[in-house]
Amino acid sequence: MNADIEEKRKRFKEKSALLIRELEAWFEEETAPIDGSPAPPAPAGGGGSIIGMRPAIDSKRVVDAARVTRAVLEIELPPEIIKRGGYESCEEMINDLMPKLERVYTGELKVKKRRPAKVAEPA
């Protein structure tokens, strides 16, 4: 293995506890009801509900966790490593993203670089 990759892997492991705590806090904030009330119980019966079939957080919202990866790892959260459809729980999200983020951080997994958005010039 390349010594540079090993050094980056070591730094990632040092930052991983903080990264997990920050992702857990972000997930809790993102999935909390707007009015602060507890989530309603699942509907009774065998028919189910369309609400019960949705993930706790969808993949498009997970992209917003980039603020966590920028703060802790100083990298973007590449959308292509996020599981399509989203995650049923915070644990599922962390278990899926952590190994992928490590590979992005070390450079073992190449992802597309995002171009900065163009800012309109004032009139």
C-alpha positions as a Python dict, from the first residue, in 0.01 Angstrom:
ca = {
    (1, 'M'): (0, 0, 0),
    (2, 'N'): (104, 353, -67),
    (3, 'A'): (237, 531, 246),
    (4, 'D'): (26, 838, 161),
    (5, 'I'): (-292, 631, 157),
    (6, 'E'): (-199, 471, 488),
    (7, 'E'): (-138, 814, 644),
    (8, 'K'): (-475, 939, 517),
    (9, 'R'): (-644, 622, 646),
    (10, 'K'): (-490, 687, 989),
    (11, 'R'): (-616, 1050, 988),
    (12, 'F'): (-963, 932, 882),
    (13, 'K'): (-974, 688, 1174),
    (14, 'E'): (-873, 969, 1412),
    (15, 'K'): (-1160, 1181, 1281),
    (16, 'S'): (-1416, 901, 1254),
    (17, 'A'): (-1562, 929, 1607),
    (18, 'L'): (-1627, 1302, 1557),
    (19, 'L'): (-1764, 1237, 1209),
    (20, 'I'): (-2009, 978, 1341),
    (21, 'R'): (-2126, 1208, 1624),
    (22, 'E'): (-2177, 1494, 1379),
    (23, 'L'): (-2363, 1273, 1130),
    (24, 'E'): (-2587, 1142, 1411),
    (25, 'A'): (-2666, 1499, 1522),
    (26, 'W'): (-2734, 1601, 1161),
    (27, 'F'): (-2961, 1299, 1104),
    (28, 'E'): (-3157, 1368, 1423),
    (29, 'E'): (-3203, 1732, 1326),
    (30, 'E'): (-3309, 1645, 971),
    (31, 'T'): (-3560, 1380, 1070),
    (32, 'A'): (-3714, 1564, 1368),
    (33, 'P'): (-4074, 1678, 1317),
    (34, 'I'): (-4096, 2050, 1241),
    (35, 'D'): (-4323, 2121, 1536),
    (36, 'G'): (-4118, 1909, 1776),
    (37, 'S'): (-4400, 1662, 1839),
    (38, 'P'): (-4326, 1288, 1844),
    (39, 'A'): (-4390, 1097, 1523),
    (40, 'P'): (-4737, 939, 1501),
    (41, 'P'): (-4758, 563, 1541),
    (42, 'A'): (-4773, 346, 1231),
    (43, 'P'): (-5126, 283, 1108),
    (44, 'A'): (-5290, -35, 1235),
    (45, 'G'): (-5401, -312, 1002),
    (46, 'G'): (-5244, -504, 720),
    (47, 'G'): (-5302, -249, 445),
    (48, 'G'): (-5010, -31, 543),
    (49, 'S'): (-4957, 324, 442),
    (50, 'I'): (-4756, 505, 180),
    (51, 'I'): (-4600, 704, 465),
    (52, 'G'): (-4477, 384, 626),
    (53, 'M'): (-4303, 281, 303),
    (54, 'R'): (-4079, 587, 280),
    (55, 'P'): (-3726, 589, 422),
    (56, 'A'): (-3653, 796, 731),
    (57, 'I'): (-3443, 1024, 510),
    (58, 'D'): (-3419, 1024, 132),
    (59, 'S'): (-3097, 1032, -66),
    (60, 'K'): (-3151, 1389, -188),
    (61, 'R'): (-3163, 1518, 169),
    (62, 'V'): (-2851, 1321, 263),
    (63, 'V'): (-2655, 1537, 18),
    (64, 'D'): (-2706, 1819, 271),
    (65, 'A'): (-2480, 1627, 513),
    (66, 'A'): (-2194, 1769, 306),
    (67, 'R'): (-2173, 2045, 567),
    (68, 'V'): (-2063, 1775, 814),
    (69, 'T'): (-1804, 1620, 582),
    (70, 'R'): (-1668, 1964, 493),
    (71, 'A'): (-1632, 2057, 861),
    (72, 'V'): (-1479, 1729, 980),
    (73, 'L'): (-1296, 1587, 677),
    (74, 'E'): (-1263, 1899, 461),
    (75, 'I'): (-1416, 1712, 166),
    (76, 'E'): (-1752, 1721, -6),
    (77, 'L'): (-1999, 1435, 35),
    (78, 'P'): (-2013, 1294, -318),
    (79, 'P'): (-2375, 1224, -417),
    (80, 'E'): (-2269, 910, -605),
    (81, 'I'): (-2174, 730, -280),
    (82, 'I'): (-2517, 786, -121),
    (83, 'K'): (-2751, 486, -134),
    (84, 'R'): (-3033, 543, -382),
    (85, 'G'): (-3365, 590, -210),
    (86, 'G'): (-3218, 692, 123),
    (87, 'Y'): (-3183, 530, 462),
    (88, 'E'): (-3427, 379, 710),
    (89, 'S'): (-3213, 476, 1010),
    (90, 'C'): (-2909, 673, 1113),
    (91, 'E'): (-2724, 350, 1181),
    (92, 'E'): (-2791, 229, 825),
    (93, 'M'): (-2667, 560, 685),
    (94, 'I'): (-2347, 557, 890),
    (95, 'N'): (-2275, 190, 816),
    (96, 'D'): (-2314, 260, 444),
    (97, 'L'): (-2131, 592, 421),
    (98, 'M'): (-1833, 550, 654),
    (99, 'P'): (-1639, 293, 445),
    (100, 'K'): (-1715, 487, 128),
    (101, 'L'): (-1611, 819, 283),
    (102, 'E'): (-1286, 659, 398),
    (103, 'R'): (-1211, 547, 43),
    (104, 'V'): (-1293, 896, -93),
    (105, 'Y'): (-1080, 1060, 180),
    (106, 'T'): (-781, 837, 107),
    (107, 'G'): (-818, 880, -269),
    (108, 'E'): (-887, 511, -331),
    (109, 'L'): (-1234, 593, -464),
    (110, 'K'): (-1232, 856, -735),
    (111, 'V'): (-1539, 1077, -758),
    (112, 'K'): (-1638, 1358, -988),
    (113, 'K'): (-1519, 1700, -880),
    (114, 'R'): (-1802, 1949, -854),
    (115, 'R'): (-1763, 2281, -1026),
    (116, 'P'): (-1848, 2584, -815),
    (117, 'A'): (-2178, 2743, -903),
    (118, 'K'): (-2160, 3060, -1106),
    (119, 'V'): (-2260, 3366, -910),
    (120, 'A'): (-2451, 3628, -1101),
    (121, 'E'): (-2282, 3966, -1111),
    (122, 'P'): (-2477, 4253, -957),
    (123, 'A'): (-2654, 4475, -1208),
}
